[in-house]
Amino acid sequence: MRKFVTAAAVFVCTWTVTASAWAQGDGEKIGDNVGKLLGGWARSLYVGIAAVVALMFLLNRRFADLAVFMVAALLVGGFVMAPNEVAGTIRDIWQTITG
């Protein structure tokens, strides 16, 4: 019974994600649509978790740890969510230094 419920839940979740990506139009680009959909969910989840952890540091009055966490969260978020922009910025800084 448990396997049936698990299989049904996986089927419903997969169908929901695929159907919403299909409904965005361009049915031949379903992979891109699913990628964009899941990427948007991942960004929201990352920001939400970072906010909750930052709030825990703030409520416990651990301001030094909060500052370190915020810098780390910004760096990781930048590298993961905007790799092309970060690469362009690093390239521009390197060109400025090396002339």
C-alpha positions in Angstrom: 0.0 0.0 0.0 2.8 2.4 0.9 4.5 1.8 -2.5 1.2 2.6 -4.3 0.8 5.9 -2.4 4.4 6.9 -3.0 4.1 6.1 -6.7 0.9 8.1 -6.9 2.4 11.1 -5.1 5.4 11.0 -7.5 3.1 10.8 -10.5 1.0 13.7 -9.3 4.0 15.9 -8.5 5.7 15.1 -11.9 2.4 15.7 -13.8 1.9 19.0 -11.9 5.4 20.3 -12.8 5.2 19.1 -16.4 1.7 20.5 -16.9 2.6 23.9 -15.6 5.7 24.0 -17.7 3.7 22.9 -20.7 1.0 25.5 -20.1 3.6 28.3 -20.4 3.6 27.7 -24.1 6.3 26.4 -26.5 5.6 22.8 -25.9 8.7 21.8 -27.7 10.7 23.6 -25.0 9.4 21.6 -22.1 12.8 21.0 -20.7 13.7 24.7 -20.6 10.3 25.5 -19.1 10.7 22.9 -16.3 14.2 24.2 -15.7 13.0 27.8 -15.4 10.1 26.7 -13.1 12.3 24.7 -10.8 15.0 27.3 -10.8 12.5 29.9 -9.7 11.3 27.6 -6.9 14.9 27.0 -5.8 15.7 30.7 -5.7 12.7 31.3 -3.5 13.5 28.4 -1.3 17.2 29.6 -0.9 16.2 33.2 0.0 13.5 31.9 2.4 15.9 29.6 4.2 18.6 32.3 4.3 16.1 34.7 5.8 15.1 32.3 8.5 18.7 31.5 9.5 19.5 35.2 9.5 16.5 35.9 11.7 17.7 33.2 14.2 21.1 34.9 14.4 19.4 38.3 14.9 17.0 37.1 17.6 19.9 35.4 19.5 21.9 38.7 19.2 24.8 37.0 17.5 25.6 39.9 15.3 29.2 38.9 14.3 27.9 35.5 13.2 25.0 37.2 11.4 27.5 39.3 9.4 29.6 36.3 8.4 26.5 34.4 7.4 25.2 37.3 5.3 28.5 37.6 3.4 28.6 33.9 2.9 25.0 33.7 1.7 25.5 36.6 -0.7 28.6 35.0 -2.2 27.1 31.6 -2.6 23.8 33.1 -3.9 25.7 35.2 -6.4 27.8 32.3 -7.7 24.9 29.9 -7.9 22.1 32.1 -9.1 24.0 34.5 -11.4 27.2 32.8 -12.6 27.5 34.7 -15.9 27.3 38.1 -14.2 29.8 37.0 -11.5 32.2 35.7 -14.2 31.8 39.0 -16.1 32.6 41.0 -13.0 35.6 39.0 -12.1 36.8 39.3 -15.8 36.4 43.1 -15.7 38.3 43.3 -12.4 41.1 41.2 -13.7 41.4 43.3 -16.9 41.5 46.4 -14.8 44.3 45.1 -12.7 46.4 43.6 -15.5 45.7 46.5 -17.8 
